[in-house]
C-alpha cells in the first residue's frame, strides 16, 4: 500500500513536457538558410543541427520580410519551405483564438499530428 501511494505521488509530481519536433539534420533547408546567412539576411548557425521546426519557421518569417533581396530561385525555395513548415508558421502568425481551430487543414499538405507551443 505504501509503495502504491509513493508511486502515485512521484507520478503526480513529474512535469511532462511535449517533445519538440526537429527537422532532420540532412535536410536541404539548412543549405538554404546557410546561403541566406552568407548573403547577410539572417543570423543562422548551421553547425547546430538539428534545429526545432518552429525556429526554422521564425527564420523563414525573417526572410519573408527581406523578400526583395532574394533572386527568383531563392524566392522559389522560400515558398517551398514555407509550404513544408506551414503548421509552424501558422502557430507563429495566428492569434490565440484561432490557434485551436482546424489545425490539420493546411493548404498543400495533410498533417496527421499537431502540437502547441
N, C-alpha and C positions, 0 to 999 in steps of 0.2 A: 504494500500500500504506500509506504513512504517513497519507494522508488518511482511509483507512478506519479505521485504528487510532484516529486523533484523533476521528473521528465517533463511534465506539463508546464511547470514554472520555467524551465530552461527554454522550451519551445515558444512560450509566450513572450519571453524577454528578447528573443533573437529578432533583430530587424532584418527584413528581407528586402533586397533591392533588385530590380529587374536588371538583367544583363544588357549592356549596351550593344548595339549592332554595329559592327565594323565592316568596312569594305576590305576585300581580300588584298593582301599586300602585293600581288602581281597584277592588280587592276590598271587599266590604261588611264584612269582618271589621275593617277599620281604623276604620270608623264606630262599630262596636260597642265596640271597645276604647277609642276616644276617649270615648265616653259613659260607660264604666266608669271612665276616668280622672277625668272631671268629677265623678262620684259619689264619688271618693276611694278606690276599691277597688284600683286598680293605679297604678303609675307608668309611663305609656306616652307616648312622644314621637311623635305622629302625623306630624310633618314629616319624619321619617327613613323614607323608603319607597324601595324595597321592603324588607320585613323577612323574615328567614330563617324558614321554616316551623317549625323547632324552637323558635325564640324565641317565636313566636306560641303554640305548644303550651305553653310554660312560663307564659305569661300566662293561658292557659285553666286550667291547674292551680291558679294562684293564685286565680282567680275561683271555681273549684270549692270552695275552702276557705271562701269568703265567700258561698256559695250562699244562705244565709238572708237576706242583704241584698238579693237580687235579687227583682224582681217576676216575675209569670208570663211576660210577654213576654220579658224578659231571660233567664230560665231556658230558654225555648224556643230563643232564639238561641244560648245557650251550648251546649246539646245539639246543635244543628245544626252548629256549628263544631267541636265535639268529634268528630262523625262525619267531617267533612271532614279533620281533622288527626289522625285515629286512628293512622296509622302512626307519626307523630312522638310522639304521646302514649305509645304502646306502647314506643318506644325510651327514653323518659324514665322509665317506671314499671316496666319488667320487669328481671329480673336478667340478668347476663351469660350465664348458662347458657341462658336462654330466648331470648336475643336472636337466635340463629342459627336458630331453629326457625320454620318455616312463616310467614314474614313477610308473604306476599302474601294470606293469608286474613284479611281484615278483615270486620267484622260486616255492614256495609251497603254496602260499596263495594269494587270489584275494582281492585287496583293492578297495573300491568304493569311496575313498576320497584321497586327497593329501594335503600336506602343505609344505611350505618352511620356513626356519628359516632365 
